[in-house]
Amino acid sequence: MGGKYICQYPSDEGIVCGGGTSKYGYCNWHVNKCHSKANYHRKKMDKMFRDGQTPEALEQALDKMLQQVKLSLESCP
């Protein structure tokens, strides 16, 4: 079952690396770059903005949830 994977890491010019890789989809040269904490958070924030989840919208949603919790606690005897 030995399959060959190809590194899909795109360069700044848009050229795909194309080297041999592990099951993670990146060669040893690029795997550390792709799994770094900064890159992870950048991609996570990019996805949030694409989905329309701006920090302000998330803050408003959390405030609304907090108000609901406060109201439910006030109604308890």
N, C-alpha and C positions, 0 to 999 in steps of 0.2 A: 504494500500500500504506500510505497514511497512516492508521494506527489511533490512536484516542484512548485514553489511559490515564487512570485515575482514582486520585488519591492515596488510599492506604488507611491513612494515619496516624491512629490512634485518639487522641482527647483523653482527659483524665482522667475526663470524664463518659461516655466510651464512644462519643462521636459521631465518625464518620469524617470526615476533612477534605473529601474529594470534589472537590478542585480538579484542574485539568489537570496532567499530570505527564509525565516522561520515561519511558524504558523501565525505569528502576530501581524504579518503583512509588511514588515519593514526589515531591511538588511541590518546587520550589526552596526553599521556606520550611522544609520538613521534612527534606530530604535530608541536610543537614549534621548535624542532630540524630541521624538514624538511622545515620549512618556514623561517628559519633564513636567514639574509642577506648574511652571509658568505657562507652558503651552496648553496644558490641561485647562487651566482657569481661563485662558484667553478663548479657547474654543467653546468652553461652557458659556462665557459671557456673549460670544458671537451668536450662539444658538438662542440664548434668551432674547436678544434683541431681534433676531429673525422671527421669533415666535411672538413678538410684541410684549415681552415681559421686561419692561424697563424697571430700573431700581425704584422709581417713583410708584409705579403700578404695584410692585411687590410690597412696598411699604404701606400703601393704602389698603391692600388686601390683609396684611398683618394687623393693621389698626382696626379694621372692621371685625376681624376675628377676635381681637382683644376686647372690643366693645361688647360683642356677643357673650363672651365668657363672663365679663363683669356683670352684665344684665342677668345672666343665668345664676350667678352666685348671689346677687342681691335678692332674687326671688326665692331662694332657699331659706327655710326658717332657721 
